[in-house]
Amino acid sequence: MTFSQRKFLIILGSTFLLAVLFFCFFFQYFKFFQIIGSSMSPTLKDGEIYILRKGAFELKRQDIIAFYSSKDELNYVKRIVGLPGETIEIKDSQVYINGQQLEENYAVNNKDIPDFGPIKISPYQVFVLGDNRAISEDSRVMGTIPIVFIKGKIIGY
């Protein structure tokens, strides 16, 4: 075997090893997640695939998360609107957090949605809503979501 052939094999092997390490790292912390349905439209579209960042992260209002629902044993994708300890209310199609109106430029079809609450969100739980409020099955129906049920945060949308 010539020197250039050995050099080529070493480069090829190193590249393969780096690719394997990258994929192992990537899939430990990230996952591809397909959106099914239009409850998060127009932000996330039915059938599109997004990256889900798994693991621990700081929960923030307006983060889009994937979570498990014990109600029907399915995974859902919704937007965090209420955080632990807050009081949430929907009145006249507007969301209020601790009595202050929440600015939401992402919500559509939120005219004439029924009033809800007020409710105080328990510790270690969040309140989620779909962006397409008229058709979204969210915390108004399934209740608050335990933080331990959160699978990750959708990134790159």
PASEBA-1860 file (N, C-alpha, C; in nm, 3 decimals):
! residues 157
1> MTFSQRKF> 0.086/-0.117/0.000/0.000/0.000/0.000/0.091/0.124/0.000 ~ 0.059/0.215/-0.086/0.142/0.334/-0.098/0.108/0.434/0.012 ~ 0.195/0.530/0.029/0.176/0.634/0.130/0.046/0.712/0.104 ~ 0.018/0.747/-0.018/-0.103/0.824/-0.050/-0.230/0.742/-0.026 ~ -0.223/0.610/-0.048/-0.338/0.525/-0.018/-0.363/0.517/0.132 ~ -0.256/0.504/0.210/-0.270/0.501/0.357/-0.326/0.633/0.408 ~ -0.275/0.742/0.353/-0.322/0.875/0.393/-0.472/0.890/0.361 ~ -0.513/0.844/0.244/-0.654/0.849/0.206/-0.740/0.767/0.304
9> LIILGSTF> -0.695/0.646/0.339/-0.771/0.560/0.431/-0.780/0.622/0.571 ~ -0.672/0.685/0.615/-0.674/0.751/0.746/-0.773/0.867/0.746 ~ -0.772/0.946/0.639/-0.866/1.059/0.628/-1.010/1.007/0.620 ~ -1.031/0.903/0.541/-1.164/0.845/0.527/-1.213/0.789/0.661 ~ -1.128/0.717/0.732/-1.165/0.661/0.863/-1.192/0.770/0.965 ~ -1.110/0.873/0.966/-1.130/0.985/1.059/-1.261/1.056/1.031 ~ -1.292/1.077/0.903/-1.417/1.142/0.865/-1.536/1.059/0.909 ~ -1.529/0.929/0.887/-1.637/0.838/0.928/-1.655/0.842/1.079
17> LLAVLFFC> -1.546/0.837/1.155/-1.553/0.841/1.301/-1.614/0.972/1.350 ~ -1.573/1.084/1.291/-1.631/1.213/1.328/-1.781/1.219/1.297 ~ -1.822/1.163/1.184/-1.964/1.161/1.148/-2.044/1.078/1.248 ~ -1.991/0.963/1.287/-2.059/0.879/1.387/-2.070/0.951/1.520 ~ -1.963/1.015/1.564/-1.967/1.091/1.690/-2.066/1.206/1.683 ~ -2.069/1.276/1.570/-2.164/1.386/1.553/-2.308/1.336/1.563 ~ -2.340/1.228/1.492/-2.476/1.177/1.496/-2.514/1.124/1.635 ~ -2.421/1.061/1.703/-2.448/1.016/1.840/-2.480/1.135/1.930
25> FFFQYFKF> -2.399/1.240/1.920/-2.423/1.361/2.000/-2.555/1.425/1.961 ~ -2.579/1.442/1.832/-2.699/1.510/1.783/-2.825/1.441/1.834 ~ -2.832/1.309/1.816/-2.955/1.239/1.853/-2.970/1.217/2.003 ~ -2.866/1.244/2.080/-2.880/1.241/2.226/-2.953/1.366/2.274 ~ -2.934/1.478/2.207/-2.991/1.606/2.251/-3.100/1.661/2.160 ~ -3.114/1.606/2.042/-3.211/1.656/1.946/-3.288/1.541/1.883 ~ -3.406/1.576/1.828/-3.489/1.476/1.763/-3.568/1.547/1.654 ~ -3.595/1.477/1.545/-3.682/1.533/1.442/-3.826/1.507/1.484
33> FQIIGSSM> -3.911/1.607/1.465/-4.049/1.598/1.512/-4.142/1.649/1.403 ~ -4.236/1.565/1.359/-4.330/1.605/1.253/-4.459/1.659/1.315 ~ -4.505/1.770/1.259/-4.629/1.833/1.304/-4.746/1.765/1.235 ~ -4.845/1.725/1.314/-4.966/1.664/1.261/-5.083/1.750/1.305 ~ -5.153/1.809/1.211/-5.265/1.895/1.241/-5.229/2.042/1.223 ~ -5.330/2.127/1.238/-5.308/2.270/1.212/-5.336/2.357/1.333 ~ -5.330/2.301/1.453/-5.358/2.380/1.573/-5.248/2.482/1.603 ~ -5.129/2.466/1.543/-5.020/2.562/1.563/-4.998/2.648/1.439
41> SPTLKDGE> -5.090/2.639/1.344/-5.083/2.720/1.222/-5.111/2.866/1.255 ~ -5.048/2.961/1.194/-4.956/2.952/1.082/-4.809/2.936/1.123 ~ -4.778/2.934/1.252/-4.639/2.925/1.295/-4.575/2.794/1.251 ~ -4.641/2.682/1.281/-4.594/2.549/1.241/-4.700/2.489/1.150 ~ -4.657/2.433/1.041/-4.752/2.383/0.942/-4.764/2.231/0.945 ~ -4.885/2.184/0.919/-4.916/2.042/0.914/-4.821/1.970/0.818 ~ -4.761/1.861/0.866/-4.674/1.779/0.784/-4.528/1.820/0.784 ~ -4.498/1.942/0.828/-4.358/1.985/0.829/-4.282/1.920/0.944
49> IYILRKGA> -4.151/1.910/0.927/-4.065/1.848/1.028/-3.977/1.955/1.089 ~ -3.971/1.955/1.221/-3.892/2.053/1.296/-3.795/1.978/1.387 ~ -3.701/2.052/1.443/-3.605/1.993/1.537/-3.654/2.019/1.679 ~ -3.655/1.913/1.758/-3.695/1.919/1.898/-3.569/1.909/1.983 ~ -3.546/2.010/2.067/-3.432/2.005/2.160/-3.478/1.934/2.286 ~ -3.420/1.817/2.313/-3.460/1.736/2.428/-3.386/1.781/2.553 ~ -3.434/1.734/2.666/-3.363/1.757/2.790/-3.407/1.881/2.864 ~ -3.330/1.915/2.964/-3.363/2.028/3.052/-3.332/2.160/2.984
57> FELKRQDI> -3.423/2.254/2.998/-3.404/2.389/2.949/-3.495/2.480/3.030 ~ -3.462/2.607/3.030/-3.543/2.703/3.104/-3.676/2.725/3.032 ~ -3.786/2.708/3.104/-3.917/2.731/3.045/-3.945/2.879/3.038 ~ -3.986/2.924/2.919/-4.019/3.065/2.901/-4.155/3.075/2.833 ~ -4.225/3.182/2.866/-4.351/3.207/2.799/-4.325/3.221/2.649 ~ -4.410/3.166/2.570/-4.409/3.167/2.425/-4.317/3.062/2.363 ~ -4.247/2.982/2.445/-4.174/2.868/2.390/-4.275/2.770/2.332 ~ -4.239/2.708/2.221/-4.323/2.601/2.165/-4.262/2.469/2.208
65> IAFYSSKD> -4.343/2.388/2.273/-4.294/2.263/2.331/-4.372/2.143/2.277 ~ -4.309/2.028/2.285/-4.376/1.900/2.261/-4.391/1.834/2.396 ~ -4.508/1.777/2.420/-4.532/1.711/2.548/-4.621/1.590/2.530 ~ -4.615/1.503/2.628/-4.695/1.382/2.632/-4.824/1.413/2.707 ~ -4.934/1.365/2.656/-5.062/1.380/2.726/-5.109/1.244/2.776 ~ -5.124/1.233/2.906/-5.172/1.107/2.963/-5.321/1.087/2.933 ~ -5.389/1.194/2.892/-5.532/1.187/2.862/-5.558/1.088/2.748 ~ -5.482/1.100/2.641/-5.504/1.011/2.527/-5.375/0.945/2.478
73> ELNYVKRI> -5.270/0.955/2.559/-5.141/0.891/2.532/-5.083/0.932/2.396 ~ -5.094/1.060/2.364/-5.038/1.116/2.242/-4.939/1.226/2.276 ~ -4.860/1.265/2.176/-4.771/1.380/2.189/-4.837/1.500/2.123 ~ -4.825/1.615/2.187/-4.883/1.739/2.136/-4.773/1.843/2.124 ~ -4.798/1.944/2.040/-4.709/2.059/2.028/-4.795/2.182/2.049 ~ -4.758/2.262/2.149/-4.833/2.384/2.182/-4.735/2.490/2.232 ~ -4.788/2.609/2.253/-4.709/2.722/2.300/-4.734/2.742/2.449 ~ -4.626/2.762/2.526/-4.640/2.792/2.669/-4.693/2.935/2.681
81> VGLPGETI> -4.804/2.949/2.752/-4.864/3.080/2.774/-4.857/3.116/2.923 ~ -4.882/3.019/3.009/-4.879/3.044/3.153/-4.774/2.959/3.222 ~ -4.705/3.019/3.317/-4.598/2.953/3.392/-4.644/2.917/3.533 ~ -4.570/2.830/3.601/-4.609/2.788/3.736/-4.634/2.908/3.829 ~ -4.744/2.899/3.903/-4.777/3.002/4.002/-4.855/3.121/3.948 ~ -4.868/3.132/3.817/-4.940/3.244/3.759/-5.091/3.215/3.756 ~ -5.169/3.321/3.745/-5.313/3.308/3.727/-5.344/3.347/3.584 ~ -5.417/3.259/3.516/-5.448/3.282/3.375/-5.599/3.288/3.356
89> EIKDSQVY> -5.640/3.375/3.265/-5.781/3.391/3.233/-5.793/3.430/3.086 ~ -5.894/3.377/3.021/-5.928/3.418/2.885/-6.064/3.486/2.894 ~ -6.065/3.613/2.856/-6.188/3.693/2.866/-6.200/3.778/2.740 ~ -6.316/3.773/2.677/-6.339/3.847/2.553/-6.231/3.816/2.449 ~ -6.197/3.689/2.438/-6.098/3.638/2.341/-5.956/3.688/2.364 ~ -5.929/3.742/2.481/-5.795/3.790/2.516/-5.741/3.710/2.634 ~ -5.610/3.684/2.632/-5.546/3.610/2.741/-5.491/3.710/2.841 ~ -5.518/3.683/2.969/-5.467/3.766/3.078/-5.384/3.680/3.172
97> INGQQLEE> -5.265/3.730/3.204/-5.175/3.666/3.299/-5.165/3.757/3.420 ~ -5.206/3.707/3.534/-5.206/3.787/3.658/-5.274/3.923/3.636 ~ -5.382/3.922/3.560/-5.461/4.043/3.536/-5.410/4.132/3.425 ~ -5.294/4.102/3.366/-5.237/4.183/3.259/-5.259/4.113/3.124 ~ -5.306/4.190/3.026/-5.330/4.133/2.894/-5.199/4.090/2.830 ~ -5.199/3.970/2.773/-5.082/3.915/2.707/-5.083/3.958/2.560 ~ -4.972/4.016/2.514/-4.959/4.053/2.373/-4.924/3.928/2.294 ~ -5.007/3.896/2.195/-4.987/3.775/2.116/-5.003/3.807/1.968
105> NYAVNNKD> -4.893/3.822/1.898/-4.902/3.849/1.755/-4.905/3.721/1.673 ~ -4.895/3.607/1.737/-4.891/3.477/1.669/-5.027/3.408/1.668 ~ -5.119/3.448/1.754/-5.248/3.379/1.767/-5.341/3.418/1.651 ~ -5.405/3.317/1.594/-5.504/3.339/1.489/-5.634/3.268/1.529 ~ -5.740/3.307/1.463/-5.872/3.247/1.492/-5.905/3.253/1.640 ~ -5.870/3.365/1.704/-5.899/3.375/1.847/-6.018/3.465/1.876 ~ -6.094/3.497/1.773/-6.217/3.573/1.794/-6.326/3.477/1.838 ~ -6.406/3.522/1.929/-6.522/3.444/1.976/-6.485/3.311/2.040
113> IPDFGPIK> -6.365/3.301/2.099/-6.336/3.179/2.175/-6.397/3.197/2.313 ~ -6.443/3.089/2.373/-6.511/3.099/2.502/-6.418/3.152/2.612 ~ -6.480/3.222/2.707/-6.405/3.267/2.824/-6.358/3.144/2.903 ~ -6.248/3.161/2.974/-6.190/3.051/3.051/-6.128/3.108/3.178 ~ -6.149/3.036/3.288/-6.082/3.073/3.413/-6.151/3.185/3.486 ~ -6.081/3.248/3.574/-5.937/3.236/3.600/-5.901/3.110/3.678 ~ -5.779/3.061/3.651/-5.723/2.950/3.728/-5.580/2.984/3.765 ~ -5.538/2.933/3.879/-5.398/2.948/3.921/-5.324/2.822/3.878
121> ISPYQVFV> -5.213/2.842/3.810/-5.134/2.729/3.761/-5.053/2.671/3.876 ~ -5.063/2.540/3.894/-4.993/2.472/4.003/-4.842/2.477/3.981 ~ -4.767/2.461/4.090/-4.622/2.450/4.075/-4.589/2.329/3.988 ~ -4.482/2.339/3.912/-4.433/2.231/3.826/-4.530/2.197/3.712 ~ -4.612/2.295/3.673/-4.702/2.277/3.559/-4.702/2.404/3.475 ~ -4.744/2.390/3.349/-4.756/2.505/3.259/-4.892/2.500/3.191 ~ -4.934/2.615/3.140/-5.059/2.627/3.066/-5.021/2.652/2.920 ~ -5.075/2.570/2.829/-5.039/2.580/2.688/-5.162/2.610/2.603
129> LGDNRAIS> -5.139/2.681/2.494/-5.244/2.709/2.396/-5.187/2.687/2.257 ~ -5.273/2.648/2.164/-5.235/2.643/2.024/-5.247/2.781/1.963 ~ -5.170/2.808/1.860/-5.178/2.939/1.794/-5.309/2.956/1.718 ~ -5.365/2.848/1.668/-5.492/2.850/1.597/-5.602/2.814/1.698 ~ -5.640/2.911/1.778/-5.723/2.889/1.897/-5.858/2.823/1.870 ~ -5.920/2.851/1.757/-6.054/2.800/1.731/-6.056/2.648/1.720 ~ -5.945/2.586/1.678/-5.946/2.440/1.659/-5.850/2.367/1.752 ~ -5.781/2.439/1.838/-5.677/2.379/1.921/-5.734/2.309/2.043
137> EDSRVMGT> -5.689/2.185/2.064/-5.717/2.115/2.189/-5.594/2.137/2.277 ~ -5.610/2.217/2.381/-5.496/2.261/2.460/-5.535/2.261/2.608 ~ -5.470/2.342/2.689/-5.495/2.341/2.834/-5.638/2.381/2.870 ~ -5.708/2.445/2.779/-5.849/2.475/2.805/-5.931/2.348/2.814 ~ -5.884/2.241/2.746/-5.954/2.113/2.744/-5.884/2.010/2.832 ~ -5.752/1.999/2.817/-5.678/1.892/2.886/-5.617/1.934/3.019 ~ -5.632/2.059/3.056/-5.577/2.107/3.182/-5.430/2.146/3.169 ~ -5.373/2.185/3.281/-5.233/2.225/3.280/-5.144/2.102/3.256
145> IPIVFIKG> -5.025/2.128/3.208/-4.933/2.020/3.168/-4.820/2.009/3.270 ~ -4.803/1.891/3.331/-4.690/1.872/3.422/-4.557/1.889/3.348 ~ -4.467/1.960/3.407/-4.337/1.987/3.344/-4.265/1.855/3.309 ~ -4.284/1.752/3.390/-4.217/1.624/3.362/-4.269/1.559/3.234 ~ -4.384/1.602/3.183/-4.439/1.548/3.057/-4.381/1.617/2.934 ~ -4.304/1.725/2.954/-4.248/1.797/2.841/-4.131/1.718/2.782 ~ -4.139/1.691/2.653/-4.036/1.615/2.583/-3.924/1.704/2.532 ~ -3.956/1.829/2.503/-3.854/1.920/2.454/-3.915/2.045/2.393
153> KIIGY> -3.827/2.128/2.340/-3.864/2.256/2.284/-3.838/2.254/2.134 ~ -3.936/2.301/2.056/-3.921/2.310/1.912/-3.828/2.428/1.881 ~ -3.727/2.404/1.798/-3.635/2.511/1.760/-3.633/2.526/1.608 ~ -3.592/2.641/1.564/-3.572/2.662/1.422/-3.698/2.681/1.341 ~ -3.802/2.734/1.399/-3.924/2.757/1.320/-3.929/2.898/1.270
END
